[in-house]
């Protein structure tokens, strides 16, 4: 399989505080091809990169993202003195260096996200993913050139047909659901496969051998080594 990717989950989140600029730097230095980051909106309309709907687990603060201002969020320590970055910061960092998988955690931010991406002429290097599949449709309606990915925990019986119905480009499933049949079905229907979140080296090897288009992992350094081994 050509051009198989290593996608750094929330940056190199197994090696640095998740979704921080430090995690993205570590991922880049490890040789990752793409960064995956989560996007939400603050109380005053700023797009920030954080997974949970509140700041309690990943920072020294507390409260819901949607109820905190950008200034309040920026004052928090997200680990090792790192801040919660804005989407703009992450886009500016990855531009020209890495591809970016932006996971939309909430609805009604699609246009804001695309405006920031378009401003930097990064549409070819960005994929929009979400468990909220309606937001993928909204994204496609705003710009048919942007790549989208359907995130799922469990597979539907008609999974690949469903992805095609959404006019999405990729399926990002739980890695435990992956089989050679699914991969072949996806590729036969022009759908890419990026399983998450794969941290076991032996499992990485199996998935790359199956022909997945990339894996999403907390440890991009390990995945790079496995990819090099399976490519030789």
C-alpha positions as CSV (number, residue, x, y, z in Angstrom):
1,X,0.0,0.0,0.0
2,X,1.5,3.3,-1.0
3,X,1.4,6.5,1.1
4,X,0.3,4.9,4.3
5,X,0.2,7.5,7.0
6,X,1.0,7.9,10.7
7,X,-1.6,10.2,12.3
8,X,-0.6,11.6,15.7
9,X,-3.7,11.4,18.0
10,X,-4.1,14.7,19.7
11,X,-0.5,15.2,18.7
12,X,2.0,12.8,20.2
13,X,-0.3,12.5,23.2
14,X,1.5,9.5,24.6
15,X,4.7,11.5,24.8
16,X,3.5,15.1,25.7
17,X,0.3,16.8,27.0
18,X,-2.5,16.0,24.6
19,X,-3.6,18.6,22.0
20,X,-0.9,21.0,23.0
21,X,1.7,22.6,20.7
22,X,4.4,20.6,22.5
23,X,2.5,17.4,21.5
24,X,2.4,18.6,17.9
25,X,6.1,19.4,17.9
26,X,7.0,16.0,19.3
27,X,4.8,14.4,16.6
28,X,6.5,16.3,13.8
29,X,10.0,15.4,15.1
30,X,8.9,11.8,15.3
31,X,8.1,11.8,11.6
32,X,4.2,11.8,11.8
33,X,2.5,12.7,8.5
34,X,-0.7,14.1,10.0
35,X,-1.9,15.6,13.3
36,X,-5.3,14.8,14.7
37,X,-6.8,17.5,16.9
38,X,-10.2,18.2,18.5
39,X,-12.0,21.5,18.1
40,X,-14.6,23.3,20.2
41,X,-15.8,26.8,20.7
42,X,-15.4,29.1,23.7
43,X,-18.1,31.2,25.3
44,X,-16.9,34.2,23.3
45,X,-16.6,32.3,19.9
46,X,-13.0,31.3,19.7
47,X,-12.1,27.9,18.3
48,X,-9.8,26.0,20.7
49,X,-8.2,22.5,20.5
50,X,-9.3,20.3,23.4
51,X,-11.0,16.9,23.5
52,X,-13.3,17.0,26.5
53,X,-16.3,19.3,26.9
54,X,-14.7,20.7,30.0
55,X,-11.2,21.5,31.1
56,X,-11.2,19.5,34.3
57,X,-9.2,16.4,33.1
58,X,-6.5,18.0,31.0
59,X,-5.8,21.3,32.8
60,X,-5.5,22.8,36.3
61,X,-8.9,24.5,35.9
62,X,-12.5,23.5,35.9
63,X,-15.6,24.4,33.8
64,X,-17.2,23.8,30.5
65,X,-15.5,25.0,27.3
66,X,-18.7,26.6,26.1
67,X,-19.0,28.6,29.3
68,X,-15.4,29.9,29.5
69,X,-13.9,32.8,27.6
70,X,-10.8,32.3,25.5
71,X,-8.8,34.4,27.9
72,X,-9.9,32.2,30.8
73,X,-8.9,29.1,28.9
74,X,-5.5,30.5,27.9
75,X,-4.6,31.1,31.5
76,X,-4.9,27.4,32.3
77,X,-2.0,25.0,32.5
78,X,-2.7,22.1,30.1
79,X,0.4,20.2,31.4
80,X,4.1,21.0,31.6
81,X,3.2,24.7,31.4
82,X,1.5,24.3,28.0
83,X,-1.6,26.3,27.0
84,X,-4.7,25.0,25.2
85,X,-4.0,26.2,21.7
86,X,-6.4,27.9,19.3
87,X,-7.2,26.3,16.0
88,X,-5.4,29.2,14.3
89,X,-2.2,28.3,16.1
90,X,-2.4,24.7,15.1
91,X,-3.1,25.5,11.5
92,X,-0.2,28.0,11.4
93,X,2.2,25.4,12.9
94,X,1.2,22.5,10.6
95,X,1.0,24.5,7.4
96,X,3.6,23.3,5.0
97,X,4.8,20.6,7.5
98,X,2.0,18.2,8.3
99,X,-1.5,17.3,7.2
100,X,-4.2,18.0,9.8
101,X,-7.3,16.0,10.8
102,X,-9.7,18.4,12.5
103,X,-12.3,16.5,14.6
104,X,-15.4,18.6,15.2
105,X,-16.6,18.0,18.7
106,X,-19.6,20.4,18.4
107,X,-21.9,21.6,15.7
108,X,-22.4,25.0,14.1
109,X,-18.6,25.7,13.9
110,X,-18.2,24.3,10.4
111,X,-18.0,27.7,8.6
112,X,-15.6,29.2,11.1
113,X,-13.3,26.2,10.8
114,X,-13.4,26.3,7.0
115,X,-12.8,30.1,6.9
116,X,-9.6,29.6,8.9
117,X,-8.5,26.7,6.7
118,X,-9.3,28.6,3.4
119,X,-7.5,31.7,4.6
120,X,-4.3,29.7,4.8
121,X,-5.0,27.8,1.5
122,X,-4.9,24.5,3.4
123,X,-8.0,22.8,2.1
124,X,-5.8,20.1,0.3
125,X,-4.0,19.3,3.6
126,X,-7.0,19.1,5.9
127,X,-9.5,16.4,6.7
128,X,-12.6,17.2,8.8
129,X,-13.8,14.3,10.9
130,X,-16.6,13.8,13.4
131,X,-18.8,11.4,15.3
132,X,-21.6,13.9,14.6
133,X,-22.2,12.9,11.0
134,X,-24.6,15.7,10.3
135,X,-21.8,18.2,10.7
136,X,-19.9,16.4,8.0
137,X,-22.8,17.0,5.6
138,X,-22.9,20.7,6.6
139,X,-19.1,20.9,6.0
140,X,-19.5,19.4,2.5
141,X,-22.4,21.7,1.7
142,X,-20.1,24.7,2.5
143,X,-17.2,23.4,0.4
144,X,-17.2,20.3,-1.8
145,X,-13.4,20.3,-2.0
146,X,-12.8,19.6,1.6
147,X,-12.1,16.0,2.7
148,X,-14.3,14.5,5.4
149,X,-14.1,11.4,7.5
150,X,-16.8,9.5,9.3
151,X,-15.8,8.6,12.9
152,X,-17.5,5.5,14.4
153,X,-17.1,3.3,17.4
154,X,-19.2,0.4,16.0
155,X,-19.7,-0.6,12.4
156,X,-23.1,-0.5,10.6
157,X,-24.0,-3.4,8.4
158,X,-23.9,-1.0,5.4
159,X,-20.9,0.9,6.6
160,X,-19.2,1.8,3.4
161,X,-22.5,2.5,1.6
162,X,-23.3,4.9,4.5
163,X,-20.0,6.7,4.1
164,X,-20.7,7.1,0.4
165,X,-24.2,8.4,1.1
166,X,-22.6,11.1,3.3
167,X,-20.2,11.8,0.4
168,X,-17.3,11.4,2.8
169,X,-13.8,10.5,1.8
170,X,-12.8,8.3,4.7
171,X,-14.0,6.0,7.5
172,X,-12.2,6.4,10.8
173,X,-13.3,3.3,12.9
174,X,-12.3,1.8,16.2
175,X,-9.3,-0.4,15.2
176,X,-10.9,-3.4,16.9
177,X,-13.5,-3.5,14.1
178,X,-11.1,-3.6,11.2
179,X,-10.9,-6.6,8.9
180,X,-9.4,-7.3,5.5
181,X,-13.0,-7.5,4.1
182,X,-13.8,-4.0,5.4
183,X,-10.5,-2.6,4.0
184,X,-11.1,-4.1,0.6
185,X,-14.8,-3.0,0.5
186,X,-13.7,0.5,1.4
187,X,-11.0,0.7,-1.2
188,X,-13.3,-0.8,-3.8
189,X,-15.6,2.2,-3.2
190,X,-12.9,4.9,-3.0
191,X,-13.1,5.2,0.8
192,X,-10.0,5.6,2.8
193,X,-9.6,3.8,6.2
194,X,-7.9,5.4,9.3
195,X,-8.5,3.2,12.4
196,X,-8.1,4.7,15.9
197,X,-6.5,4.6,18.5
198,X,-3.7,2.1,17.8
199,X,-0.9,2.0,20.5
200,X,0.2,-1.7,20.4
201,X,3.1,-2.3,18.0
202,X,1.9,-5.7,16.9
203,X,-1.5,-4.4,16.1
204,X,0.0,-1.6,14.1
205,X,1.9,-4.2,12.0
206,X,-1.3,-6.2,11.4
207,X,-3.3,-3.1,10.3
208,X,-0.6,-1.8,8.0
209,X,-0.3,-5.3,6.5
210,X,-4.1,-5.2,5.9
211,X,-3.6,-2.1,3.8
212,X,-5.2,0.6,5.9
213,X,-4.4,4.1,4.6
214,X,-3.0,5.2,8.0
215,X,-3.4,4.6,11.7
216,X,-4.3,7.1,14.4
217,X,-2.0,6.6,17.4
218,X,-0.7,8.3,20.6
219,X,2.8,7.1,19.8
220,X,3.8,8.2,16.3
221,X,7.4,7.3,17.0
222,X,6.5,3.7,17.3
223,X,4.2,3.7,14.3
224,X,6.8,5.2,12.1
225,X,9.2,2.3,13.0
226,X,6.5,-0.3,12.3
227,X,5.6,1.4,9.0
228,X,9.2,1.3,7.9
229,X,9.5,-2.3,8.8
230,X,6.3,-3.3,7.0
231,X,7.3,-1.3,3.9
232,X,10.5,-3.2,3.4
